[in-house]
Amino acid sequence: MRVPTALIASGLAHTILRPSWFNQNFSEYFLTAFVKDQNIVPVPTGSGRTPFVDLDDVAAVAVAALTSDGHAGKIYDVTGRSR
């Protein structure tokens, strides 16, 4: 059972954040070599596009969810794009 499914089934109060790819992957992690050496960004999206989000933005959403009312039982896709 996936963790979000188990959490929802548990009945515990929860808020789930689902961030997309991270900007930091370009400078700090596994995408660095591809970007620097091959000038490509490999992502498993086929011909589709995927948004990248900064970890500071994920943290801001988490702070808002933890410090204000109305977020219990919600799932937020954190994409870095405002809606």
N, C-alpha and C positions, 0 to 999 in steps of 0.2 A: 504494500500500500504506500502510495506517495505521501510525503510528509504533510502537504496542505490538505489532502483528503482525510488523513488521520486526525489532523488538528480540527477540521470542521466537524468530523464525526464525534469528536470527544465531548462536544458541548461546552468547551472552555471559551471564554471571551477571547477574541482574536482579531487581528487585522493583518492581512497578508499583502506584502509588497512584492511585486514581480518586475524587477528591473530588466531592461533589455541589455544589450552589450554595453561594456564600460569604455569610456574615453581612455581611461588609464591603460587599457590593453595596448594602446599604440606606443606608450612611452615606458611602461613599467613591466609588461608581461609578454606573453607569447607572440603577439603580433609584431613586436618591435623588429625582429629580423626580416620579416616579409616586407614591411614598410620601408625599412632602410636599404635592404639589399635588392629586393625585387620590385619595389614600387607598386605593390599590390596589397589589397586588404581582403584576405580570404574569409568568407563567412558562408555558412551552410544555408543560404537562402535561395539557391537556384538563381533564377534571373530576377528575383524580387529584391527589394531594398529592406534594410533594417536600420532602425535608429540607434544611435549611441548616446549614452547618458553618463554624465559625470557623477562620481560617487558622492560629491558634495550635494548634488540634487537629490540623490536617494536618501541621504542623511536628513535633508530638509523635509522631505515627505515623512520620514519616520518620526521626526520631532513633532511635526504637526499632528500626526496620528496619535502620538503618545500624550500630547499635552492639550488636546482639545476634544470636545465631545463629538459624538456622531460617527465614529469610525469603527465601532465594534461590528464584527461580522462582514466587513467590507474587504474587497480585493482591489488593489490598485496596480495597474500596469504602469510602471514608471519608464517613460520612453524619452524624456528630455524635450518633448514637444508639448507646448501648452494647448489646452483644448478650449 
